[in-house]
């Protein structure tokens, strides 16, 4: 395996949704000798593609890679408007906040703000996850028309979906029902689904001119969260994203204030 082959395979692990990896995990997932994995990760760290946590010794995407991702995903006026709301969500809640978009059946992180109380498991810009298994994904899917949903998942409600964490929808029919519920609620909530102990509340806007979709969410450690606190966070997300939607003249949010 050439050095570029190795770099491509390692970056593919992060693109698949991993936020941090140890060299033993890389070796196992890429069927690579541990010594080779260690050398490869050290080289990627040396050139700024990865950075290593000094405490856990785990590797995550480096600043150079994150900057390249952000340049590649050039900001649009919609993104600029969303980032102001992202900052408000993080500041008002103290939680990790994400801005994402939908690409086929996956969500793609565009930006993350850690907040004062960031969760232990973080997704870097560029990270992808199956839309079916997250609050962010179902909030974005809730904004699709029936025809758009079927283009992605087909029309057979019994079609089985790949398993995504605990408690996620197992079939296309279950996913459609979750997306319809998110549409009725104007937001999606997932607790202990994509990752144990992690919760998220998400809502989405759609630019009526370009039809671009953007989702915003807050993520939190879900153990011990009281219903009153959850209700407060739900209201925060609905209020902030709803106000953005009305500024954009998004029909979904007009009249929802």
C-alpha positions, 0 to 999 in steps of 0.5 A: 500500500502506498502512502497515498493509499493509506492516507485515503483509507484513513480519511475515509474512516473519518468521512464515514462518521468517526470523529476520533480514532486510535492507531489500534482501531485504524489497524483493525479496521484497515487490516493493517499491521499496527506498526504500519498504522502507527507510522502512517498516523504519525506522518499524517499528524506531522503534515497537519492532516491529523492532530493527536489528543495529548491525554487519550492519544487518539487522532482526529482531523487536523486544522489543515484538513478542517480548513480545506473542508470549509473552503471546499464547502463555500459559504452561501448567504443561507449558510451565513444566516444559519451561522448566526443562529448556530452561535445563538444556539450554542451561546444560549444553551451552552451546548455543542451546536451543529450546522449540517446539510443533506447529501443523498441519504447522509447528513454532512456537518458544515460547522460545529460550535462546542459551547461551554459544555461540549459532549465527549463525542464530537463530529468534525466538519465534513463528518457524515452519518446516515440521516435515518439514525439522527435527529439532524437527519430526520429534521432534514428529511422532514422538509422533503416532499413525498416524491423527494423522500421516495427518490432517496428511499423508495416507496416500499415501507417494508424495505429494511434500513441498515441498523443505526445505533439503538432505537432508530427506524428499522424500515423505510415505513418507520423512517417516514413516520418519524420524519412526518412526526418531526414535520408535525412537531417542527423539530426532531429529538433523538436520545440514546439513538446514534450514540448511547448517552447522547441526545440531540434536538434539531430543526431545519430550514429550506431556502425558497429561492434555491431549495437548499436545506440546512439543519441546526441542532444542539447535542447534549449528554442525556443521562439525568436530563430532566423533562423541564430542561428538555422542554426548554431546549426544544423551545430554544431550537424551535424559536431560533430556527423558526425565526430564521425560517421566517426571515428566509420566507420559508413557507414551512415556518411562516405563520408558526411564530 
